[in-house]
Amino acid sequence: MNYQELVKNAKEVIGPHCKVCPECNGIACKGKIPGPGGKGTGLGFIRNYGDLKKISLNMDTIHNSIATSTKQVLFDVEFDLPVFAGPIGAVQMHYSDLYDDMTFSEALLKGCKTAGSIAFTGDGVKDEVYRGTVEAIKTLQGHGIPTIKPWREGEVIEKIRMAEQANAVAVAMDIDAAGLSILAAQGKPVSPMNVDTLKNIVSSTRLPFVIKGVMTVAGARKAVDAGAYAIIVSNHGGRVLDETPSSIAVLDDIVEAVKGQIKIIIDGGFRSGIDVFKALAIGADAVIIARPFVTAVYGGGEEGVALYVNKIKEELANAMIMTGCESLKDITKSKIRCTL
């Protein structure tokens, strides 16, 4: 199976909401929730994708022959590339019944591990969703990062204990899900959290704790104050608040403010190894990709996930060769031109 076949397969089974567009840019699906679209006008999603295209790479092939390495160490684990699968939940609601949250996560986890990456897994209103994904992580010797919604503090800590028992390499909270009204509609509301609450949660575990949904310097500094291991610069794919800036547009300021104090990961609109290169050049430690992994799972299951990860790795390595970067530390702002 090649990537074109994977996409063709996905188109046939992914359901009515996602069109598996040639460019996954948020335009055709704007406002479609349930479905993969951005909230309201869809501008958060659309900007994520579009702003990445305002950054170009500075080609330079006058250099010695190099053997590129895309390896990155995070959470005390060495990965073959600094690209991870994002947490995706309620796949039956947003896509189709071919997978449920547990079977989807299982394919995602296994495919990422095979290809030298790792997957963040989702959470949901039904407790068995989180429990099932944590069990899948446990069977892979902890190779996965469960992501918890911002429920009440006690429930978050209970779910962290489950992650610890599964020997997960880290645990995350998508605090940006505080704006998901669809959860409240299903009888289980979520809410924002202050720094003191986050400190209690972070200090309750030995696992590296990741806070997803940081979009300002102030928010990044609060995450540092809370003791988090990493932040994910993210507007939740544009699905929780309309008309936000893109995540890539705010990355530089956040890097300037907290680089070296906390690990910085980013998501939002990333589709290729070239996109990944751009975020690394600005200062991100790693990138999360989400929606394209839905296509990968629906189009090819575990094999499709590994195929997509390897595609990203090859594109990143090629970009490094063509810009004179032997390792990830060589990917700096000098390698890009930005018109954001």
Secondary structure, 3 states (H helix, E strand, C coil): CCHHHHHHHHHHHCCCCCCCCCCCCCCCCCCCCCCCCCCCCCHHHHHHHHHHCCEEECCCCCCCCCCCCCCEEECCEEECCCEEECCCCCHHHHCCCCCCHHHHHHHHHHHHHHCCCCEEECCCCCHHHHHHHHHHHHHCCCCCEEEECCCCHHHHHHHHHHHHHCCCCCEEEEHHHHHCHHHHHCCCCCCCCCHHHHHHHHHCCCCCEEEEEECCHHHHHHHHHHCCCEEEECCHHHCCCCCCCCHHHHHHHHHHHHECCEEEEEECCCCCHHHHHHHHHHCCCEEEECHHHHHHHHHHHHHHHHHHHHHHHHHHHHHHHHHCCCCHHHCCHHHEEECC
